Amino acid sequence: MEETGVVLDAGGRTVIPGLIDAHFHAYALSLTSARNETGPLSYSALAGARRLAAALLRGFTAVRDVAGGDVGLASAIEEGLYPGPRYFFTGPALSQTGGHGDIRAANHGGCFHGGHMCEVVDGADNLLRAVRHRFRTGASAIKLMTSGGVVSPVDPIRVPQYSAAEIRVVTEEAARRGSYATAHAYSPEAIRHSVLNGVRCIEHGNLLDAETAQLMADNDVYLVPTLVTYEAMERRGKEVGLTEVGAAKNREVLEAGRNAVALARDAGVRIGFGTDLMGELEDEQLAGLRLQCEVLGVYGALRSATSTNAALLRRGDLGRITAGSCADLVMLDGNPFHEPSILWDESKTRTVIKDGQIISPGALRGAADLPLDVPVA
């Protein structure tokens, strides 16, 4: 350690790497997609900054935003204008007409091109232009929708989306940039369609089967499960405005999610960690660790939320405690291998350190009026 280094006495506490949420949505202020997509971007950015600051206090020192975000929000955090985790973003996710990112109901007239979280883009040439634009404006990866989703109004959840040629132009251009494409996909058909056309990461994947899990492993494709969002919507759906159609879709994938993670583990797939929490459900973020622990155990869940997610981000200096790594740390008041609930129990004291700086909850609340109850020492 250099002479200018800071020495912290952990006093018998457990120190883990800073957590990474690889499926975060800063602009997801509501379960109502129209609100997220059509409000003023300035409002979404300010509200998104508050959501990011809240995530940092929970111990998430890095997040990957896979539908939204832009270089302004990332720069504001990096320059210290606003506190938040390290912010990696894809920009608006790409959706075909009538796909998961198309917010129009069947009886909705008119056209929809795009908003803050998703953009409807059809055809290889248009997709190529959209991918290049995202990289020009600071995106670290590209997100596309290759199956139906839970909260979207008209697309069956199992049906693959985008043609092979459309997906291929996205993945090839991302690879030329030295980056990758990640895909929202639930069913085996949609996952295979994505993997065989060059996608490097699958988001959700709840309906995965063993054969498709092996295909993912053979092609070194990551899985980022988001177990907590389904459990939270099942419990709190009415409270946060989940539609009847959305509730029915949610039940279809809820129980299958844990089985998908187990199948991926058994096949040797690299499993990350994400939450995908929208609106008021954001306060369930740490509960995602509990659900992943139930399938992978404490060590497996921690590895998913630290070193595996760091590898997905291609940031070997994150997600580990080694010489030369970024000083992103969380100090826990106890040993999670003896008492796993320490990882997600918000009544337990935790100290969050980002880039060697202890995060002050008072400073964050002063900047964002955060309704947080996580004790931080």
C-alpha positions as CSV (number, residue, x, y, z in Angstrom):
1,M,0.0,0.0,0.0
2,E,1.3,3.5,-0.8
3,E,2.0,5.8,2.1
4,T,-1.0,7.9,1.1
5,G,-3.3,4.9,1.4
6,V,-6.2,4.8,3.9
7,V,-6.3,1.9,6.4
8,L,-9.7,0.9,7.8
9,D,-10.1,-1.4,10.8
10,A,-13.0,-3.8,10.0
11,G,-13.1,-4.8,13.6
12,G,-14.1,-8.4,13.0
13,R,-16.6,-7.6,10.3
14,T,-16.8,-9.4,7.0
15,V,-15.6,-7.5,3.9
16,I,-17.0,-8.4,0.5
17,P,-16.5,-6.8,-2.9
18,G,-18.9,-4.1,-3.8
19,L,-22.1,-5.6,-5.3
20,I,-23.0,-5.3,-9.0
21,D,-26.6,-5.3,-10.3
22,A,-26.4,-6.3,-14.0
23,H,-30.1,-5.7,-14.7
24,F,-31.0,-2.2,-13.4
25,H,-33.3,0.4,-14.8
26,A,-32.7,4.0,-13.6
27,Y,-35.6,5.4,-15.7
28,A,-38.2,2.7,-14.7
29,L,-40.2,5.0,-12.4
30,S,-43.4,3.0,-12.8
31,L,-44.7,-0.4,-14.0
32,T,-46.7,1.7,-16.6
33,S,-44.4,1.8,-19.6
34,A,-46.2,4.8,-21.1
35,R,-45.2,6.9,-18.1
36,N,-41.6,5.8,-18.3
37,E,-41.3,6.4,-22.0
38,T,-43.2,9.7,-22.6
39,G,-42.5,11.9,-19.6
40,P,-39.8,14.6,-19.7
41,L,-36.3,13.1,-19.9
42,S,-35.1,15.7,-17.4
43,Y,-37.6,14.4,-14.8
44,S,-36.6,10.8,-15.5
45,A,-32.9,11.6,-15.1
46,L,-33.4,13.3,-11.8
47,A,-35.6,10.5,-10.5
48,G,-33.2,8.0,-11.9
49,A,-30.3,9.6,-10.1
50,R,-32.2,9.2,-6.8
51,R,-32.7,5.5,-7.6
52,L,-29.0,5.1,-8.3
53,A,-28.0,6.8,-5.0
54,A,-30.4,4.4,-3.2
55,A,-28.8,1.4,-4.8
56,L,-25.3,2.7,-3.8
57,L,-26.4,2.9,-0.1
58,R,-27.5,-0.7,-0.3
59,G,-24.0,-1.8,-1.3
60,F,-24.3,-1.8,-5.1
61,T,-21.2,0.0,-6.2
62,A,-21.8,-0.7,-9.9
63,V,-24.9,-1.3,-12.0
64,R,-25.6,-2.1,-15.7
65,D,-28.7,-0.3,-17.0
66,V,-30.1,-2.5,-19.8
67,A,-32.9,-0.2,-21.0
68,G,-32.1,3.5,-20.8
69,G,-29.4,5.7,-19.4
70,D,-27.1,8.1,-21.2
71,V,-23.7,9.6,-21.1
72,G,-25.0,12.7,-19.2
73,L,-26.1,10.6,-16.2
74,A,-23.0,8.5,-16.3
75,S,-20.8,11.6,-16.4
76,A,-22.6,13.3,-13.6
77,I,-21.9,10.4,-11.3
78,E,-18.3,10.0,-12.5
79,E,-17.5,13.7,-12.0
80,G,-19.1,13.7,-8.5
81,L,-22.0,16.0,-9.4
82,Y,-24.4,13.3,-8.0
83,P,-23.6,10.2,-5.9
84,G,-24.2,6.8,-7.4
85,P,-22.7,3.5,-8.4
86,R,-20.4,3.0,-11.4
87,Y,-22.9,3.3,-14.2
88,F,-22.8,1.2,-17.3
89,F,-25.6,1.7,-19.8
90,T,-27.0,0.4,-23.1
91,G,-29.2,3.3,-24.0
92,P,-32.8,2.4,-25.0
93,A,-33.3,-1.3,-25.7
94,L,-34.1,-2.3,-29.3
95,S,-37.5,-3.8,-30.0
96,Q,-39.3,-4.8,-33.1
97,T,-42.8,-3.4,-33.9
98,G,-45.2,-5.2,-31.6
99,G,-42.4,-6.5,-29.5
100,H,-41.6,-6.2,-25.8
101,G,-40.5,-2.6,-26.1
102,D,-43.5,-1.4,-28.1
103,I,-45.8,0.2,-25.5
104,R,-49.0,0.3,-27.7
105,A,-52.0,-1.8,-26.9
106,A,-53.8,-3.5,-29.7
107,N,-56.4,-0.7,-29.8
108,H,-53.8,2.0,-29.7
109,G,-53.8,4.0,-33.0
110,G,-50.9,6.0,-34.3
111,C,-47.2,5.2,-34.3
112,F,-44.5,4.7,-31.6
113,H,-40.9,5.2,-32.4
114,G,-39.1,5.3,-29.1
115,G,-38.8,6.7,-25.6
116,H,-36.3,6.8,-22.8
117,M,-36.1,3.0,-22.2
118,C,-36.9,1.4,-25.5
119,E,-36.8,2.2,-29.2
120,V,-38.8,0.4,-31.9
121,V,-36.5,-0.3,-34.8
122,D,-37.2,-2.7,-37.7
123,G,-34.9,-3.9,-40.4
124,A,-31.2,-4.6,-40.6
125,D,-30.1,-1.2,-42.0
126,N,-32.1,0.7,-39.3
127,L,-30.7,-1.5,-36.6
128,L,-27.1,-1.0,-37.8
129,R,-27.6,2.7,-37.6
130,A,-29.2,2.5,-34.1
131,V,-26.3,0.3,-32.8
132,R,-23.7,2.8,-34.1
133,H,-25.6,5.7,-32.6
134,R,-25.6,4.0,-29.2
135,F,-21.9,3.4,-29.2
136,R,-21.3,7.0,-30.4
137,T,-23.2,8.2,-27.4
138,G,-21.3,6.2,-24.8
139,A,-23.1,2.8,-24.5
140,S,-21.0,-0.1,-23.1
141,A,-23.2,-2.8,-24.7
142,I,-26.4,-3.2,-26.8
143,K,-29.7,-4.6,-25.5
144,L,-32.4,-6.1,-27.7
145,M,-35.7,-7.8,-27.1
146,T,-35.9,-11.2,-28.6
147,S,-39.0,-12.5,-26.9
148,G,-42.2,-11.3,-25.3
149,G,-42.3,-9.9,-21.8
150,V,-44.3,-9.7,-18.6
151,V,-45.5,-6.0,-18.7
152,S,-45.7,-5.5,-22.5
153,P,-49.3,-5.5,-23.7
154,V,-49.6,-7.5,-27.0
155,D,-46.6,-10.0,-27.3
156,P,-46.9,-13.6,-26.1
157,I,-44.0,-14.3,-23.7
158,R,-42.7,-17.4,-25.5
159,V,-42.6,-16.1,-29.1
160,P,-39.2,-15.2,-30.5
161,Q,-38.7,-11.7,-31.8
162,Y,-36.5,-10.2,-34.5
163,S,-35.4,-12.2,-37.5
164,A,-32.0,-14.0,-37.5
165,A,-30.6,-11.4,-40.0
166,E,-31.8,-8.5,-37.7
167,I,-30.2,-10.0,-34.6
168,R,-27.0,-10.9,-36.5
169,V,-26.4,-7.3,-37.7
170,V,-26.6,-6.1,-34.1
171,T,-24.3,-8.7,-32.6
172,E,-21.7,-8.4,-35.4
173,E,-21.6,-4.6,-35.1
174,A,-21.3,-4.8,-31.4
175,A,-18.4,-7.3,-31.7
176,R,-16.6,-5.0,-34.2
177,R,-16.8,-2.4,-31.5
178,G,-15.2,-4.7,-29.0
179,S,-18.5,-5.0,-27.1
180,Y,-21.5,-7.4,-27.1
181,A,-25.3,-7.6,-27.3
182,T,-27.5,-8.9,-24.5
183,A,-31.0,-10.1,-25.1
184,H,-34.3,-10.1,-23.2
185,A,-35.5,-13.7,-23.7
186,Y,-37.6,-16.2,-21.8
187,S,-38.4,-19.3,-23.8
188,P,-36.0,-22.0,-25.1
189,E,-36.9,-21.0,-28.7
190,A,-36.1,-17.3,-28.1
191,I,-32.9,-18.1,-26.2
192,R,-31.7,-20.5,-28.9
193,H,-32.6,-17.9,-31.6
194,S,-30.5,-15.3,-29.7
195,V,-27.5,-17.5,-28.9
196,L,-27.2,-18.9,-32.5
197,N,-27.1,-15.4,-33.8
198,G,-24.3,-14.1,-31.6
199,V,-25.9,-12.8,-28.5
200,R,-23.5,-13.0,-25.5
201,C,-25.9,-12.7,-22.6
202,I,-29.5,-13.7,-21.8
203,E,-31.6,-11.6,-19.5
204,H,-34.2,-13.4,-17.5
205,G,-34.3,-16.9,-19.2
206,N,-37.0,-18.2,-16.9
207,L,-38.3,-20.9,-19.2
208,L,-34.9,-22.3,-20.0
209,D,-34.6,-26.1,-20.6
210,A,-31.6,-28.3,-20.1
211,E,-30.7,-28.6,-23.8
212,T,-30.8,-24.8,-24.3
213,A,-28.7,-24.3,-21.1
214,Q,-26.1,-26.6,-22.6
215,L,-26.1,-24.5,-25.8
216,M,-25.5,-21.4,-23.7
217,A,-22.6,-23.1,-21.9
218,D,-21.1,-24.3,-25.1
219,N,-21.1,-20.8,-26.5
220,D,-20.0,-19.1,-23.3
221,V,-23.2,-17.1,-23.0
222,Y,-24.0,-15.6,-19.6
223,L,-27.4,-15.8,-17.9
224,V,-28.5,-12.8,-15.8
225,P,-31.6,-14.0,-13.8
226,T,-33.9,-11.5,-12.2
227,L,-35.8,-13.6,-9.7
228,V,-36.8,-10.9,-7.4
229,T,-38.9,-8.9,-9.8
230,Y,-41.4,-11.8,-10.3
231,E,-41.6,-12.5,-6.6
232,A,-42.1,-8.8,-5.8
233,M,-44.8,-8.4,-8.5
234,E,-46.6,-11.5,-7.2
235,R,-46.8,-10.0,-3.7
236,R,-47.2,-6.3,-4.6
237,G,-48.6,-6.2,-8.1
238,K,-51.9,-4.6,-7.2
239,E,-50.1,-2.0,-5.1
240,V,-47.9,-0.9,-8.0
241,G,-50.5,-1.1,-10.8
242,L,-49.6,-4.4,-12.5
243,T,-52.3,-5.2,-15.1
244,E,-54.3,-8.4,-15.2
245,V,-52.4,-9.5,-18.4
246,G,-49.1,-8.7,-16.7
247,A,-50.1,-10.7,-13.6
248,A,-51.0,-13.7,-15.7
249,K,-47.7,-13.6,-17.5
250,N,-45.8,-13.1,-14.2
251,R,-47.3,-16.3,-12.8
252,E,-46.2,-18.2,-15.9
253,V,-42.5,-17.4,-15.3
254,L,-42.4,-17.0,-11.5
255,E,-41.9,-20.6,-10.4
256,A,-39.9,-21.5,-13.5
257,G,-37.2,-18.9,-12.7
258,R,-35.4,-20.9,-9.9
259,N,-35.4,-24.0,-12.0
260,A,-33.8,-22.1,-14.9
261,V,-31.0,-21.0,-12.6
262,A,-30.4,-24.5,-11.4
263,L,-30.4,-25.9,-15.0
264,A,-27.9,-23.2,-16.0
265,R,-25.7,-24.0,-13.0
266,D,-25.7,-27.7,-13.8
267,A,-24.8,-27.0,-17.4
268,G,-21.9,-24.8,-16.4
269,V,-23.4,-21.5,-17.6
270,R,-21.8,-18.4,-16.1
271,I,-24.6,-16.9,-13.9
272,G,-24.8,-13.2,-13.1
273,F,-27.2,-11.3,-10.9
274,G,-29.8,-8.7,-11.7
275,T,-33.0,-7.3,-10.3
276,D,-35.1,-5.6,-13.0
277,L,-37.2,-3.7,-10.4
278,M,-39.5,-1.0,-11.6
279,G,-41.3,1.8,-9.8
280,E,-41.8,1.4,-6.1
281,L,-40.5,-2.2,-6.2
282,E,-36.9,-0.8,-6.2
283,D,-36.7,-1.3,-2.4
284,E,-36.7,-5.1,-3.0
285,Q,-33.2,-4.9,-4.6
286,L,-31.3,-6.7,-1.7
287,A,-34.0,-9.4,-1.5
288,G,-32.7,-10.6,-4.9
289,L,-29.7,-12.0,-3.1
290,R,-31.9,-14.0,-0.8
291,L,-33.6,-15.7,-3.8
292,Q,-30.4,-16.4,-5.6
293,C,-28.9,-17.8,-2.4
294,E,-31.8,-20.3,-2.2
295,V,-30.6,-21.8,-5.5
296,L,-26.9,-21.2,-5.6
297,G,-26.0,-20.9,-1.9
298,V,-24.2,-18.0,-0.4
299,Y,-20.9,-18.4,-2.2
300,G,-22.6,-18.8,-5.6
301,A,-24.9,-15.8,-5.1
302,L,-22.0,-13.6,-4.0
303,R,-19.9,-14.8,-7.0
304,S,-22.8,-13.9,-9.3
305,A,-23.2,-10.4,-7.9
306,T,-19.5,-9.7,-7.8
307,S,-16.8,-11.4,-10.0
308,T,-19.2,-13.0,-12.6
309,N,-20.9,-9.7,-13.2
310,A,-17.6,-7.9,-13.4
311,A,-16.4,-10.4,-16.0
312,L,-19.6,-9.7,-18.0
313,L,-18.8,-6.0,-17.8
314,R,-15.2,-6.9,-18.9
315,R,-14.0,-5.1,-15.8
316,G,-11.5,-7.3,-14.1
317,D,-10.8,-4.6,-11.6
318,L,-14.3,-4.9,-10.1
319,G,-16.0,-7.6,-8.2
320,R,-12.9,-8.9,-6.3
321,I,-10.6,-7.9,-3.4
322,T,-7.1,-8.1,-4.8
323,A,-4.1,-5.8,-5.3
324,G,-4.8,-3.4,-8.1
325,S,-8.6,-3.8,-8.0
326,C,-10.9,-0.8,-7.5
327,A,-11.6,-0.2,-3.8
328,D,-15.3,-0.9,-4.0
329,L,-16.2,-2.8,-0.8
330,V,-19.0,-3.5,1.6
331,M,-18.3,-4.2,5.3
332,L,-21.0,-6.4,6.9
333,D,-21.7,-6.7,10.6
334,G,-21.3,-10.4,10.8
335,N,-20.4,-13.4,8.6
336,P,-22.9,-14.2,5.7
337,F,-21.6,-17.7,5.5
338,H,-22.8,-18.3,9.1
339,E,-25.8,-16.0,8.8
340,P,-26.8,-15.5,5.2
341,S,-29.6,-12.9,5.9
342,I,-26.9,-10.4,6.7
343,L,-26.6,-9.9,2.9
344,W,-30.2,-8.8,2.5
345,D,-31.4,-7.7,5.9
346,E,-31.7,-3.9,5.7
347,S,-31.8,-3.6,9.5
348,K,-28.2,-4.8,9.7
349,T,-25.4,-2.2,9.6
350,R,-23.3,-2.1,6.5
351,T,-20.5,0.2,5.4
352,V,-20.3,1.0,1.7
353,I,-17.0,2.1,0.1
354,K,-16.7,3.2,-3.5
355,D,-13.4,3.9,-5.1
356,G,-11.8,4.1,-1.6
357,Q,-14.3,6.6,-0.3
358,I,-16.7,5.7,2.5
359,I,-20.2,6.6,1.4
360,S,-22.0,8.9,3.8
361,P,-25.7,8.2,4.0
362,G,-26.3,11.7,5.3
363,A,-24.7,13.3,2.2
364,L,-26.8,11.1,-0.1
365,R,-30.0,11.9,1.7
366,G,-29.2,15.5,1.6
367,A,-28.8,15.4,-2.2
368,A,-31.8,13.2,-3.0
369,D,-34.2,13.1,-0.1
370,L,-33.9,9.4,0.0
371,P,-36.6,7.4,1.9
372,L,-34.0,4.9,3.1
373,D,-33.9,2.9,6.3
374,V,-30.6,1.0,5.8
375,P,-28.3,1.6,8.8
376,V,-24.9,2.5,7.5
377,A,-21.8,2.7,9.8
